[in-house]
């Protein structure tokens, strides 16, 4: 009898241990963090576009703590290698992937079809599917405001603007910059130099050098690094940045920049993915909702110019002003937008012409 009692006790202990093990395993599974990933075309600390996105990622990590595990892949080439990077992130267990460059879109679309259980977010793109959402914002509004600072700073009426690829996103930004400059100084010319690269310190510096050699007395950019600003500082000419507050690289040349706060979008989207309420869609953030804005002004921006810029900013927020309202003419003087007509976001996403006063080809 004693042996039987001992045997029964042993069985009970074994069953109890197994139950505890299962409970522990279940608890571990429940406690496993939700994995979210970002892919960048440049380095995460480029002081520009990619760093602005990475700041958004870090904000997600701070907001959700141990409930989420975020990661990133940087310097990802646009093309077939993007697909390989996405596959590796999926193998690592990431359930939502934020693609932050237009050239990643083809792989996002193909990988989304192969992995319907993974959610994808494409910045600056045009593709949507059941598990693919699209997001960006009215950066052109903030760029217009930064263009006003450039227009007030030029003495010659000729501003240089460094641009990457001839796609609608960049074209509308160049147009907004020119319109902002012309609002302060009518007939201002904006000369473009195409780098055909999103992030290349050497190409951006060469572009800045060529623009200054061509006679511009203010520099602006739609590319990712502060190289042009560093060159502007060495030449003691004003500079307008893009993506991030990069004043530290050109403290005396700095005017301002259009900037983005990606956390406005990222935190809610990751939360939605975690709780099962995520849905596809198109987001276009504004100054009003805190997604885009202008960086702090530099010492060269006068009180009068600051006041004019902030008044226009208020008008953009209230809807009393919109930079892409006609009449608008292209480089050849052809009327493109009749008086009173406003371009829609859909129009902006297809824009392939440059406004009057811009020197350079919309084809790059």
C-alpha positions as CSV (number, residue, x, y, z in Angstrom):
1,X,0.0,0.0,0.0
2,X,2.8,2.3,0.9
3,X,4.4,1.8,-2.5
4,X,1.1,2.5,-4.2
5,X,0.7,5.7,-2.2
6,X,4.2,6.8,-3.1
7,X,3.6,6.0,-6.8
8,X,0.4,8.0,-6.8
9,X,2.1,11.0,-5.2
10,X,4.9,10.8,-7.7
11,X,2.3,10.9,-10.5
12,X,0.6,13.9,-9.0
13,X,3.9,15.7,-8.6
14,X,4.8,14.9,-12.3
15,X,1.4,16.1,-13.5
16,X,1.7,19.3,-11.4
17,X,5.2,19.9,-12.7
18,X,4.0,19.5,-16.3
19,X,1.1,21.9,-15.6
20,X,3.4,24.5,-14.2
21,X,5.7,24.1,-17.2
22,X,2.8,24.6,-19.6
23,X,1.6,27.6,-17.6
24,X,5.1,29.1,-17.7
25,X,5.4,28.5,-21.4
26,X,2.0,30.0,-22.0
27,X,3.0,33.0,-19.9
28,X,6.2,33.4,-21.8
29,X,4.4,33.3,-25.1
30,X,1.9,36.0,-23.8
31,X,4.8,38.1,-22.6
32,X,6.7,37.9,-25.9
33,X,7.0,41.4,-27.4
34,X,5.3,42.4,-30.6
35,X,8.0,42.8,-33.3
36,X,8.0,45.9,-35.6
37,X,10.7,46.7,-38.2
38,X,11.8,49.7,-40.3
39,X,13.9,49.8,-43.4
40,X,16.0,52.8,-44.4
41,X,17.7,53.8,-47.6
42,X,20.4,55.7,-45.7
43,X,22.1,55.4,-42.3
44,X,19.9,55.7,-39.3
45,X,22.0,58.6,-38.1
46,X,22.2,60.6,-41.3
47,X,20.9,63.8,-39.7
48,X,18.2,63.8,-42.3
49,X,15.4,61.6,-43.7
50,X,16.4,58.2,-42.2
51,X,17.2,59.7,-38.8
52,X,13.8,61.4,-38.7
53,X,12.2,58.0,-39.3
54,X,14.4,56.4,-36.7
55,X,13.4,59.0,-34.2
56,X,9.8,57.9,-34.9
57,X,10.8,54.3,-34.3
58,X,12.5,55.2,-30.9
59,X,9.3,57.1,-29.9
60,X,7.3,53.9,-30.5
61,X,9.8,51.9,-28.3
62,X,9.5,54.5,-25.5
63,X,5.7,54.6,-25.7
64,X,5.1,50.9,-25.7
65,X,8.1,49.7,-23.7
66,X,8.6,46.0,-23.2
67,X,5.4,45.2,-25.2
68,X,7.2,45.9,-28.4
69,X,10.5,45.1,-29.9
70,X,11.6,47.4,-32.7
71,X,14.5,47.0,-35.1
72,X,15.8,48.6,-38.3
73,X,17.8,47.8,-41.4
74,X,19.8,50.7,-42.8
75,X,21.5,51.5,-46.1
76,X,19.1,49.1,-47.9
77,X,19.6,49.3,-51.7
78,X,16.4,50.0,-53.7
79,X,15.9,46.9,-55.9
80,X,15.9,43.1,-55.5
81,X,18.0,43.3,-52.3
82,X,15.0,45.1,-50.7
83,X,13.1,41.8,-51.0
84,X,15.9,39.9,-49.3
85,X,15.9,42.3,-46.4
86,X,12.2,42.0,-46.0
87,X,12.4,38.2,-46.0
88,X,15.0,38.3,-43.3
89,X,12.8,40.6,-41.2
90,X,9.9,38.3,-41.6
91,X,12.0,35.2,-40.6
92,X,12.9,37.1,-37.5
93,X,9.3,37.4,-36.5
94,X,8.4,41.0,-37.4
95,X,4.7,41.4,-37.9
96,X,4.7,44.9,-39.2
97,X,7.3,46.5,-41.5
98,X,7.6,50.2,-42.3
99,X,9.2,50.8,-45.7
100,X,10.6,54.4,-45.8
101,X,11.7,54.9,-49.4
102,X,9.8,55.1,-52.7
103,X,12.1,52.6,-54.3
104,X,11.3,49.9,-51.8
105,X,7.7,49.8,-53.0
106,X,8.0,47.0,-55.6
107,X,9.4,44.6,-53.1
108,X,6.8,45.6,-50.5
109,X,4.0,44.8,-53.0
110,X,5.5,41.4,-53.9
111,X,6.4,40.4,-50.4
112,X,3.0,41.4,-49.1
113,X,1.4,39.0,-51.5
114,X,3.6,36.2,-50.3
115,X,3.1,37.0,-46.6
116,X,-0.6,38.0,-46.1
117,X,-0.2,37.6,-42.3
118,X,2.4,40.4,-42.2
119,X,1.4,44.1,-42.3
120,X,3.3,46.5,-44.5
121,X,3.4,50.4,-44.4
122,X,4.9,52.2,-47.5
123,X,6.0,55.8,-47.1
124,X,5.7,58.1,-50.1
125,X,4.3,55.3,-52.2
126,X,1.2,54.7,-54.2
127,X,0.3,51.1,-53.6
128,X,-2.3,49.8,-51.3
129,X,-3.6,46.2,-50.5
130,X,-5.3,44.4,-47.7
131,X,-2.1,44.3,-45.8
132,X,-0.3,47.3,-47.4
133,X,-1.0,50.9,-46.3
134,X,0.4,54.1,-47.7
135,X,1.5,57.1,-45.7
136,X,3.2,60.5,-46.1
137,X,2.3,64.1,-45.5
138,X,2.0,67.6,-46.8
139,X,5.7,68.3,-46.6
140,X,5.2,70.7,-49.5
141,X,3.5,73.1,-47.0
142,X,6.5,73.2,-44.7
143,X,8.8,73.4,-47.7
144,X,6.9,76.4,-49.0
145,X,7.5,78.1,-45.6
146,X,11.2,77.3,-45.8
147,X,11.3,78.7,-49.3
148,X,10.0,82.0,-47.9
149,X,13.1,82.1,-45.6
150,X,15.3,81.5,-48.7
151,X,13.5,84.1,-50.7
152,X,14.1,86.7,-48.0
153,X,17.7,85.8,-47.7
154,X,18.7,86.0,-51.4
155,X,20.2,89.2,-52.7
156,X,20.7,88.1,-56.3
157,X,17.3,86.5,-56.6
158,X,18.9,83.2,-57.6
159,X,18.6,80.2,-55.2
160,X,20.2,76.8,-55.6
161,X,18.1,73.6,-54.8
162,X,19.6,70.2,-54.6
163,X,17.2,67.4,-55.6
164,X,17.5,63.6,-55.8
165,X,15.2,61.9,-58.3
166,X,12.7,63.3,-60.8
167,X,9.6,61.8,-59.3
168,X,6.3,63.6,-58.4
169,X,7.3,63.9,-54.7
170,X,10.5,65.8,-55.4
171,X,9.0,67.8,-58.2
172,X,6.1,69.1,-56.0
173,X,8.6,69.9,-53.3
174,X,10.8,71.9,-55.7
175,X,7.7,73.8,-56.9
176,X,6.6,74.5,-53.3
177,X,10.1,75.8,-52.4
178,X,10.1,78.1,-55.5
179,X,6.6,79.4,-54.8
180,X,7.6,80.2,-51.2
181,X,10.7,82.1,-52.3
182,X,8.7,84.0,-55.0
183,X,6.1,85.0,-52.4
184,X,8.7,87.0,-50.6
185,X,10.8,88.1,-53.5
186,X,8.9,88.0,-56.8
187,X,10.7,86.7,-59.9
188,X,13.1,84.7,-57.9
189,X,14.8,81.9,-59.8
190,X,15.5,78.5,-58.3
191,X,18.2,76.5,-60.1
192,X,18.1,72.7,-59.7
193,X,20.9,70.2,-59.6
194,X,19.9,66.5,-59.7
195,X,22.1,64.0,-57.8
196,X,20.1,60.9,-58.7
197,X,20.8,59.7,-55.2
198,X,18.8,60.0,-52.0
199,X,21.8,60.1,-49.7
200,X,25.3,60.9,-50.9
201,X,27.4,63.4,-49.0
202,X,29.9,63.7,-51.8
203,X,27.4,64.2,-54.6
204,X,25.5,66.7,-52.5
205,X,28.6,68.7,-51.8
206,X,29.5,68.7,-55.5
207,X,26.0,69.9,-56.3
208,X,26.4,72.7,-53.8
209,X,29.7,73.7,-55.3
210,X,28.4,73.8,-58.8
211,X,25.4,75.9,-57.8
212,X,27.5,78.4,-56.0
213,X,29.9,78.5,-59.0
214,X,26.8,79.2,-61.2
215,X,26.0,82.3,-59.1
216,X,23.4,81.3,-56.5
217,X,23.7,83.0,-53.1
218,X,21.4,80.7,-51.1
219,X,21.2,76.9,-51.0
220,X,18.3,74.6,-50.3
221,X,17.8,70.9,-50.6
222,X,15.5,67.9,-50.9
223,X,18.3,65.4,-50.2
224,X,19.2,63.7,-46.9
225,X,22.5,64.8,-45.5
226,X,23.8,68.2,-44.2
227,X,26.8,68.2,-46.6
228,X,25.4,71.1,-48.6
229,X,24.9,73.0,-45.3
230,X,28.5,72.4,-44.3
231,X,29.7,73.8,-47.6
232,X,27.3,76.8,-47.3
233,X,28.8,77.5,-43.8
234,X,32.3,77.5,-45.3
235,X,31.2,80.0,-48.0
236,X,29.2,82.1,-45.5
237,X,26.0,81.8,-47.5
238,X,22.4,81.0,-46.2
239,X,21.2,77.4,-46.2
240,X,17.8,75.7,-45.9
241,X,17.9,72.1,-44.9
242,X,15.3,69.3,-45.2
243,X,14.0,66.4,-43.0
244,X,15.7,67.3,-39.7
245,X,16.9,70.2,-37.6
246,X,20.5,70.3,-38.7
247,X,21.4,73.7,-37.4
248,X,24.5,72.4,-35.6
249,X,26.2,71.7,-38.9
250,X,25.9,75.3,-40.2
251,X,25.1,77.4,-37.2
252,X,25.6,80.8,-38.9
253,X,24.2,79.8,-42.4
254,X,21.2,77.9,-41.1
255,X,17.8,79.5,-42.0
256,X,15.3,76.7,-41.3
257,X,14.0,73.4,-42.7
258,X,10.9,71.4,-43.4
259,X,10.8,68.6,-40.8
260,X,8.6,65.6,-40.0
261,X,7.5,63.9,-36.8
262,X,6.9,60.4,-37.9
263,X,5.9,59.3,-34.4
264,X,2.5,61.0,-35.0
265,X,1.8,58.1,-37.4
266,X,4.0,55.3,-36.2
267,X,2.8,54.9,-32.6
268,X,-0.9,54.6,-33.4
269,X,-0.2,52.2,-36.3
270,X,1.9,49.9,-34.2
271,X,-0.7,49.9,-31.4
272,X,-3.4,49.1,-34.0
273,X,-1.3,46.2,-35.3
274,X,-0.8,44.9,-31.8
275,X,-4.5,44.9,-30.8
276,X,-5.9,43.7,-34.1
277,X,-7.5,46.9,-35.3
278,X,-5.0,47.8,-38.1
279,X,-6.6,48.5,-41.4
280,X,-5.1,49.5,-44.8
281,X,-5.5,53.1,-45.9
282,X,-3.8,56.3,-47.0
283,X,-2.5,58.9,-44.5
284,X,-1.4,62.4,-45.5
285,X,-0.2,64.3,-42.4
286,X,-0.3,68.1,-42.0
287,X,1.1,70.9,-39.9
288,X,-2.2,71.0,-38.1
289,X,-1.9,67.4,-36.8
290,X,1.8,67.9,-35.9
291,X,3.1,65.6,-38.6
292,X,5.1,68.2,-40.5
293,X,6.4,71.7,-39.6
294,X,9.4,74.0,-39.9
295,X,12.5,73.7,-37.7
296,X,13.6,76.6,-35.5
297,X,15.0,79.6,-37.3
298,X,18.6,80.5,-37.6
299,X,20.2,83.9,-36.8
300,X,19.9,85.2,-40.4
301,X,16.1,85.1,-40.4
302,X,14.8,88.6,-39.5
303,X,11.9,89.3,-37.2
304,X,9.9,90.5,-40.1
305,X,10.5,87.3,-42.1
306,X,9.7,85.2,-39.1
307,X,6.4,87.0,-38.7
308,X,5.5,86.6,-42.4
309,X,6.3,82.9,-42.3
310,X,4.3,82.3,-39.1
311,X,1.3,84.2,-40.5
312,X,1.4,82.0,-43.6
313,X,1.8,78.9,-41.4
314,X,-1.4,79.9,-39.6
315,X,-3.2,80.4,-42.9
316,X,-2.1,76.9,-44.0
317,X,-3.5,75.4,-40.8
318,X,-6.8,77.3,-41.0
319,X,-7.2,76.5,-44.7
320,X,-7.3,80.1,-45.8
321,X,-4.1,79.6,-47.9
322,X,-2.9,76.8,-50.1
323,X,0.2,77.2,-52.2
324,X,-1.1,75.0,-55.1
325,X,-4.0,77.3,-55.9
326,X,-4.2,78.8,-59.4
327,X,-3.2,80.7,-61.4
328,X,0.0,78.7,-61.7
329,X,2.3,78.7,-64.7
330,X,5.0,76.2,-65.8
331,X,8.5,77.0,-66.9
332,X,7.4,77.8,-70.4
333,X,4.7,80.2,-69.2
334,X,1.8,77.8,-69.9
335,X,-1.1,78.1,-67.5
336,X,-1.2,74.8,-65.7
337,X,-3.7,75.6,-62.9
338,X,-6.5,78.1,-63.6
339,X,-7.3,80.9,-61.2
340,X,-9.2,79.6,-58.2
341,X,-8.6,75.9,-58.8
342,X,-6.7,73.9,-56.1
343,X,-4.6,70.9,-56.9
344,X,-5.7,67.8,-55.0
345,X,-3.3,65.3,-53.3
346,X,-4.0,63.0,-56.3
347,X,-2.8,65.8,-58.6
348,X,0.3,66.4,-56.5
349,X,1.1,62.6,-56.7
350,X,1.1,62.9,-60.5
351,X,2.9,66.3,-60.8
352,X,5.5,66.2,-63.6
353,X,6.0,69.9,-64.4
354,X,8.0,72.7,-62.8
355,X,6.6,76.1,-62.0
356,X,7.7,79.3,-63.7
357,X,11.1,80.5,-62.4
358,X,12.6,77.0,-61.8
359,X,15.7,76.4,-63.9
360,X,16.2,72.7,-64.7
361,X,14.4,69.8,-66.3
362,X,11.5,67.9,-64.6
363,X,13.0,64.8,-66.2
364,X,16.2,65.1,-64.3
